[in-house]
Amino acid sequence: MSGSSNAMKFISPEMYAKSQESHFAINSHVVNQFVETFGPLGEKDRVLDFGSGTGETTAALAEVCQVLKYTDL
């Protein structure tokens, strides 16, 4: 497994994909709760996802906002 990440040595690509789907579903629920509580985001609203990692939260946020910036260090 030369050149592969350490994470992939402990989890199969299939298991990782299922994990991402689960995280996206959970994060989508949280984003929807935010919108229900605080109202929908307007076209002038901006969202910053700092520490976006593998992007499950970023993908969920992209469904409810028009301008989304994201970064992971």
N, C-alpha and C positions, 0 to 999 in steps of 0.2 A: 504494500500500500504506500509506496513511496510517493511523496508529494500530496497525499490526501490529508485532510484535517483530522485532528485527534477525535473530534466529535463523531465522525463517520466510522471510526473504528469500533464504537460501542453501540451504534444504532444503524440499522439498515436504511437504505434510501426509502424503502416503502414505509417503514415505521416513521421516518422523519416527515414524509409527505402527509401521513395521517395526523401527526402532531401539528403540523402547520395548519391543516384544515380545522382542527379543533381550536387552536389558538385564534384563527380568524373568526370562527363562530362566536367564541367568548368575547373577543374584542369588538365584534359587530354589535353584540348585545349591549356592551358597556357604552359604546358610541351612541346607540339608539336611546339608551337611558339618559345620557347627557342631553341629547336633543329634546327628549320629552320633558326634562326638568327645566332646561334653560332656553328652549325654543330653537328653531332652526337657524343655521348660520346664513347670514346674508352674503350678497356678492362682494361686499367690501370687507368681510371678515377674512382673516388669515389664520392658518393653523401651522404651527411648527412642531414637528415630531422629532425631538432631539434624542438620539440614542435609538434609532429606528430598527436596529438589529436586522432580522430577516424579513421585516416588512409586514407582518400580519396586522399590526395596529395601523400602519400607514395605509394599507389597502382598505381597512374598515373606515378610516377617516376620509379617504378619497371618495367614498360613496355619499358623503354628506356635506362636502365643502367644495368650493370652486378653486381656491388657491391653497395649495399644500406644499410646504417646504419640508424636507426631511434630510437628516444626516446621521451618520453613525461613525464614530471615531475608532 
